[in-house]
Amino acid sequence: MHIDDENQFVEAGDAVYIPPNAKQFIYNCGTKPLIFICIVDPAWRKEDETIFE
């Protein structure tokens, strides 16, 4: 998990807090599919998201 300038390995069952306005992404370095749930407040809106590729 990458949040701003920090990197941390996460495993099944981990919870990650992402502060408001943080730049973040997750990379699957394992062999099984990455499945995760995002809980956001206030509710996520497409127009608020910026995707960098």
C-alpha positions as CSV (number, residue, x, y, z in Angstrom):
1,M,0.0,0.0,0.0
2,H,1.4,3.4,-1.0
3,I,0.0,6.5,0.8
4,D,1.8,9.8,-0.1
5,D,5.5,9.0,0.7
6,E,4.9,5.8,2.8
7,N,4.9,2.2,1.6
8,Q,3.7,-0.8,3.7
9,F,3.0,-4.4,2.9
10,V,-0.5,-5.4,3.8
11,E,-2.0,-8.9,4.2
12,A,-5.4,-10.5,4.3
13,G,-7.4,-9.0,7.3
14,D,-5.4,-5.8,7.5
15,A,-7.2,-2.4,7.7
16,V,-5.6,0.7,6.2
17,Y,-6.6,4.3,7.0
18,I,-6.1,6.7,4.1
19,P,-6.2,10.4,5.1
20,P,-8.3,12.8,3.1
21,N,-6.6,14.1,0.0
22,A,-3.7,11.6,0.2
23,K,-2.3,10.2,-2.9
24,Q,-2.6,6.5,-2.7
25,F,-2.5,3.2,-4.6
26,I,-2.2,-0.5,-3.9
27,Y,-0.1,-3.0,-5.9
28,N,-0.6,-6.7,-5.8
29,C,2.8,-8.3,-5.4
30,G,1.3,-11.7,-4.7
31,T,0.0,-14.5,-6.9
32,K,-3.7,-14.5,-5.8
33,P,-6.2,-11.9,-6.9
34,L,-6.3,-8.7,-4.8
35,I,-9.8,-8.1,-3.4
36,F,-10.5,-5.2,-1.1
37,I,-13.4,-3.1,0.2
38,C,-13.3,0.7,0.4
39,I,-15.4,2.4,3.0
40,V,-15.5,6.2,2.5
41,D,-17.1,9.1,4.2
42,P,-18.3,11.3,2.8
43,A,-19.5,9.1,0.0
44,W,-17.2,8.7,-3.0
45,R,-18.0,10.8,-6.1
46,K,-16.4,10.1,-9.5
47,E,-15.8,13.8,-10.1
48,D,-13.6,14.0,-6.9
49,E,-11.2,11.3,-8.1
50,T,-8.0,11.8,-10.0
51,I,-6.4,8.7,-11.6
52,F,-2.7,8.8,-12.5
53,E,-1.5,6.2,-14.9
